[in-house]
Amino acid sequence: MRILYSLLLVGVTMVWGWTFVAVRDAIALYGVLGFLSMRFALAAAALAPYAARKVSRQTLVAGAGIGLVLALGYLLQTTGLLFTTPTNSGLITGLFVVFAPLADRLFFGTRPSRPVLVAVLLSLLGMALLAGGGPDEANRGDLLTLLCAGALGLHIALLSRYARAHDASGLAFVQMLSMALAFGLLWALFEPVAFPPREVWIPLVATGLVASAGAFWAQTFVQQRISAARTAVILTTEPVFAALFGHWLAGDRLVPVQIFGATLILSALVVVEVIPAIVRK
């Protein structure tokens, strides 16, 4: 059953990998805060009919706090896309695999298992090869994305700690709602409030309904059942998919050393998921 949870999470990373290109193009036309506000408002609206009645006071408090951490990550990542490529953004974002176990250890004293540590090291080496083989020189977009990776790592640790005590859809809904409200307030303060142009609606609907409402429900559901460190290792497939979609849709190109790095990241999944499943049989 754990393999099925892992495959669901890999599907989430595939969707997120595509969004780097879609979001980069959308914010060039519409603006960061407007896009994020509309995206997460759509996500909250999609979850509300099913999830709102499942929100307790405890879920409201926990989901709002976790959602604000996630909002910080998305603000940093999306702003960074104004100054760096989709491939760079995807690769650097993948460093949450390092920050998640560190945050889990720092805040909650959780010790990752030896296979997970091996997988984290393989993932880190893979991302170093991915990033070192071809992306442009570091810029402020890359720095913002590195800070985003730290926020996403903390989000994974918090979700693994608190998700088990709450309904998955209710917790996902509160996260989306808190993000929509936070971005809506910032939008009113710092950007002109305007209706999205026609070209932005497809990425808005796709990221709002699929990459946000659906994906964060799936992540919350899976993290009720697996650890933060294991989640972080599985989510390291996100930069691989980001690089693939960057190659296919944005014209970014990977050199052989980057392809080897992607292979190492996938091997980390084998170490932490496939081999243990075979041994159990």
Buried (B, 14 or more C-beta within 10 A) or exposed (E): EBEEBBEBBBBBBBBBBBBBBBBBBBBEBBBBBBBBBBBBBBBBBBBBEEBBEBBBEEBBEBBBBBBBBBBBBBBBBBBBBBBBBBBBBBBBBBBBBBBBBBBBBEEEEBEBEEBBBBBBBBBBBBBBBBBEBBBEEEBEBBBBBBBBBBBBBBBBBBBBBBBEEBBBBBBBBBBBBBBBBBBBEBBEEEBEEEEBEEEBBEBBBBBBBBBBBBBBBBBBBBBBBBBBBBBBBBBBBBBBBBBBBBBEBBEBEBEEEBBBBBEBBBBBBEBBBEEBEEEEE
